Amino acid sequence: MFKQIILGVGNNSLVSRTVQQYGMQMGAARFVAGSTLSQAIAAVKELNERGIAATLDHLGESVTRIEEAQAARDSYLAMLDAIAKEQVRSHVSLKLTMMGLGISEEACLGNLLEILDRAHQYGNFVRIDMEDSHFTTATLNMFQKVWDKYPENVGVVLQAYLYRTMEDLNSLSQPPKNFRIVKGAYQEPASLAYPSKPDVDDNYVALVQASLQHGNFTAVASHDEVVLGKVVRFLESQHIPQSQVEFQMLYGVKLSVLEDLARRGFAARVYVPWGRDWYAYYLRRIAERPANLLFFARSLAKR
Ligand SMILES: Cc1cc2nc3c(=O)[nH]c(=O)nc-3n(C[C@H](O)[C@H](O)[C@H](O)COP(=O)(O)OP(=O)(O)OC[C@H]3O[C@@H](n4cnc5c(N)ncnc54)[C@H](O)[C@@H]3O)c2cc1C
């Protein structure tokens, strides 16, 4: 319900204007590493010094013009160049609707292939984020297409709240691939997604276990310490090598828990978003946790 209200409120133009005007001072900065690439690279360097890798995301989604998608592609090419030049430990995460998926699948594929080609040259990696369920099938199809050409350089995200995901995982895992598993951040109808959180949590653990058993490299992207405990116990009881798994968290959330996992020898990575287009991303972070809204409301009251 809370999630529905917050994500719905995002369509209200007065609220959008207020949040866009004051949001950075009122909490968005906690979740966003900066508005420029150099600020984001500085944040990655700090994480690297703490033994944690990053994945950089230039914020933006749902572009409506081909030129915007091309600009997004160029920004990702520049990001891969900067990662190589600055010698930081980071790969990149992108959204296919930012690459033009909603306008032309052909143009989106062309942009994605250019980015993957650059990542391949550097021996780097591109994670395709998962968006709302309108794009699930198209995103997975696009992933399959590019995986044939760049199996070492691309992975995709699977969302535990969708009923379809176990089937997607089973069919995509032949041969094994590289998946990030998340609970899911968008507002979805009960016809497509588990409405109850305990069901999502159970499916999350089941998906991680199935993914590991298929031999996939599995990025466990969650801040849920109960879930993380279950995953660690499963890894130990099944003698799954640490090289098959990585733990991932969002910039600004529970870094100490991730550092603890890193100290125990697990690979750890933080998702580092940057850029001016932080509004939709910020609303999803508020929707995940009511306390974030209280923080936001208090800052608003102080103005
Ligand atoms: C690296 C990474 C990449 C992601 N990529 C995608 C993607 O491509 N597509 C997609 O749909 N979703 C993505 N997500 C978001 C994900 O789907 C969830 O919405 C989000 O991670 C919250 O779920 P949780 O697993 O942390 O568990 P929850 O049960 O929601 O949270 C567990 C605990 O973590 C803390 N927490 C969780 N979220 C926040 C927050 N925003 N602020 C402060 N504390 C918080 C709270 O203490 C909470 O009690 C990603 C998440 C991560 C970590």
The ligand as an SDF file (V2000), in Angstrom:
LIG
                    3D

 53 58  0  0  0  0  0  0  0  0999 V2000
   22.5850   -3.8120   -6.0150 C   0  0  0  0  0  0  0  0  0  0  0  0
   21.1040   -3.7060   -6.2230 C   0  0  0  0  0  0  0  0  0  0  0  0
   20.5980   -3.6030   -7.5090 C   0  0  0  0  0  0  0  0  0  0  0  0
   19.2140   -3.5400   -7.7210 C   0  0  0  0  0  0  0  0  0  0  0  0
   18.7260   -3.5620   -9.0170 N   0  0  0  0  0  0  0  0  0  0  0  0
   17.3920   -3.6370   -9.1990 C   0  0  0  0  0  0  0  0  0  0  0  0
   16.8370   -3.8150  -10.5020 C   0  0  0  0  0  0  0  0  0  0  0  0
   17.5460   -3.9090  -11.5120 O   0  0  0  0  0  0  0  0  0  0  0  0
   15.4770   -3.8850  -10.6150 N   0  0  0  0  0  0  0  0  0  0  0  0
   14.6490   -3.8250   -9.5250 C   0  0  0  0  0  0  0  0  0  0  0  0
   13.4350   -3.9430   -9.6820 O   0  0  0  0  0  0  0  0  0  0  0  0
   15.1500   -3.6310   -8.2890 N   0  0  0  0  0  0  0  0  0  0  0  0
   16.4830   -3.5470   -8.0960 C   0  0  0  0  0  0  0  0  0  0  0  0
   16.9750   -3.3800   -6.8200 N   0  0  0  0  0  0  0  0  0  0  0  0
   16.0580   -3.0280   -5.7010 C   0  0  0  0  0  0  0  0  0  0  0  0
   15.4080   -4.2570   -5.0800 C   0  0  0  0  0  0  0  0  0  0  0  0
   14.4860   -4.8080   -5.9760 O   0  0  0  0  0  0  0  0  0  0  0  0
   14.6870   -3.9050   -3.7690 C   0  0  0  0  0  0  0  0  0  0  0  0
   13.6800   -2.9790   -4.0300 O   0  0  0  0  0  0  0  0  0  0  0  0
   15.5880   -3.3270   -2.6780 C   0  0  0  0  0  0  0  0  0  0  0  0
   16.8370   -3.9310   -2.6840 O   0  0  0  0  0  0  0  0  0  0  0  0
   14.9430   -3.5420   -1.2910 C   0  0  0  0  0  0  0  0  0  0  0  0
   14.8020   -4.8930   -1.0330 O   0  0  0  0  0  0  0  0  0  0  0  0
   15.7130   -5.7180    0.0010 P   0  0  0  0  0  0  0  0  0  0  0  0
   16.0980   -6.9880   -0.6600 O   0  0  0  0  0  0  0  0  0  0  0  0
   16.8270   -4.9010    0.4740 O   0  0  0  0  0  0  0  0  0  0  0  0
   14.7530   -6.1640    1.1360 O   0  0  0  0  0  0  0  0  0  0  0  0
   13.6880   -5.3560    2.0640 P   0  0  0  0  0  0  0  0  0  0  0  0
   12.9640   -6.4260    2.7870 O   0  0  0  0  0  0  0  0  0  0  0  0
   12.9170   -4.3810    1.2420 O   0  0  0  0  0  0  0  0  0  0  0  0
   14.6290   -4.5660    3.0180 O   0  0  0  0  0  0  0  0  0  0  0  0
   15.3730   -5.1920    4.0450 C   0  0  0  0  0  0  0  0  0  0  0  0
   15.9660   -4.1170    4.9260 C   0  0  0  0  0  0  0  0  0  0  0  0
   16.9460   -3.3910    4.2220 O   0  0  0  0  0  0  0  0  0  0  0  0
   16.8950   -2.0140    4.5070 C   0  0  0  0  0  0  0  0  0  0  0  0
   16.5120   -1.2680    3.2920 N   0  0  0  0  0  0  0  0  0  0  0  0
   15.9660   -1.7720    2.1560 C   0  0  0  0  0  0  0  0  0  0  0  0
   15.7630   -0.7950    1.2500 N   0  0  0  0  0  0  0  0  0  0  0  0
   16.1690    0.3490    1.8440 C   0  0  0  0  0  0  0  0  0  0  0  0
   16.2020    1.7110    1.4430 C   0  0  0  0  0  0  0  0  0  0  0  0
   15.7650    2.1050    0.2590 N   0  0  0  0  0  0  0  0  0  0  0  0
   16.6800    2.6300    2.3190 N   0  0  0  0  0  0  0  0  0  0  0  0
   17.1300    2.2590    3.5450 C   0  0  0  0  0  0  0  0  0  0  0  0
   17.1240    0.9760    3.9740 N   0  0  0  0  0  0  0  0  0  0  0  0
   16.6510    0.0440    3.1470 C   0  0  0  0  0  0  0  0  0  0  0  0
   15.8560   -1.8600    5.6020 C   0  0  0  0  0  0  0  0  0  0  0  0
   16.5030   -1.9850    6.8400 O   0  0  0  0  0  0  0  0  0  0  0  0
   14.9510   -3.0470    5.3830 C   0  0  0  0  0  0  0  0  0  0  0  0
   14.2570   -3.4300    6.5250 O   0  0  0  0  0  0  0  0  0  0  0  0
   18.3390   -3.4990   -6.5950 C   0  0  0  0  0  0  0  0  0  0  0  0
   18.8500   -3.6140   -5.3110 C   0  0  0  0  0  0  0  0  0  0  0  0
   20.2070   -3.7300   -5.1080 C   0  0  0  0  0  0  0  0  0  0  0  0
   20.7130   -3.8940   -3.7170 C   0  0  0  0  0  0  0  0  0  0  0  0
  1  2  1  0
  2  3  1  0
  2 52  2  0
  3  4  2  0
  4  5  1  0
  4 50  1  0
  5  6  2  0
  6  7  1  0
  6 13  1  0
  7  8  2  0
  7  9  1  0
  9 10  1  0
 10 11  2  0
 10 12  1  0
 12 13  2  0
 13 14  1  0
 14 15  1  0
 14 50  1  0
 15 16  1  0
 16 17  1  0
 16 18  1  0
 18 19  1  0
 18 20  1  0
 20 21  1  0
 20 22  1  0
 22 23  1  0
 23 24  1  0
 24 25  2  0
 24 26  1  0
 24 27  1  0
 27 28  1  0
 28 29  2  0
 28 30  1  0
 28 31  1  0
 31 32  1  0
 32 33  1  0
 33 34  1  0
 33 48  1  0
 34 35  1  0
 35 36  1  0
 35 46  1  0
 36 37  1  0
 36 45  1  0
 37 38  2  0
 38 39  1  0
 39 40  1  0
 39 45  2  0
 40 41  1  0
 40 42  2  0
 42 43  1  0
 43 44  2  0
 44 45  1  0
 46 47  1  0
 46 48  1  0
 48 49  1  0
 50 51  2  0
 51 52  1  0
 52 53  1  0
M  END
$$$$
